[in-house]
Amino acid sequence: MLLSIVNMQLRDKEPDLKMLAGKFSMSEEEIKARLGAIGYEYDPEVNQFV
C-alpha cells in the first residue's frame, strides 16, 4: 500500500522525492529504506519507485 501511495503522489503531485519527503515530514532516506526493504528502488529519471 505504501508503494502505491508514494508512487501516486510522485506521479500526480510532487516533482521529486525531496518534495514528497518534506510533505510527509520524513527524510528521503527513510522513504528509500522502507521501500527498499520490500525490493523497490527510487528511479529519479521516472520519478517513481520501481
Phi, psi and omega in degrees: 000319179302317179303314181298316181295313182297311181295325177295316179297317179295323181288316191259335191234325188246138182285341180197173183295325180300315179293320179297315180300316179298321180299324182259013179053044177232164174269157176301320182298322180295317178295315179299320181294316181296316180281332175295328180296338178251015171094016181249148182229143180283131176246104183294337180295324179252357179055047181212160170269128181234000000 
